[in-house]
Amino acid sequence: MKTPGIAFARSLAQRTYSLSDASGQQVAEAQSLWVSLDRTTMRPARIPAEMVAFWFPAGDAPPPPTWPDWPSIPTSPAHRRS
């Protein structure tokens, strides 16, 4: 199993998981999104530089992940039923 960190952005970290069989052929893949929390306030906290350096020791951390374009939230009550 391989579990590299693939992106960091402020308090978010994205990882990928890859599972291979004995012949080396990939049989499963998954991604996860992690949030760094301040232990005292339980609010999102910036990922410490030491943690980023652990995952990317050469200093070549990839750019922050791109997020999907979410639909806009209606601002008028017209979408509500009477």
Sequence and secondary structure as in RCSB ss.txt:
>XXXX:A:sequence
MKTPGIAFARSLAQRTYSLSDASGQQVAEAQSLWVSLDRTTMRPARIPAEMVAFWFPAGDAPPPPTWPDWPSIPT
SPAHRRS
>XXXX:A:secstr
 B  EEEEETTEEEEEEEEE TTS EEEEEEEEEE B TTT SB    HHHHHHH TTS                
SGGGS  
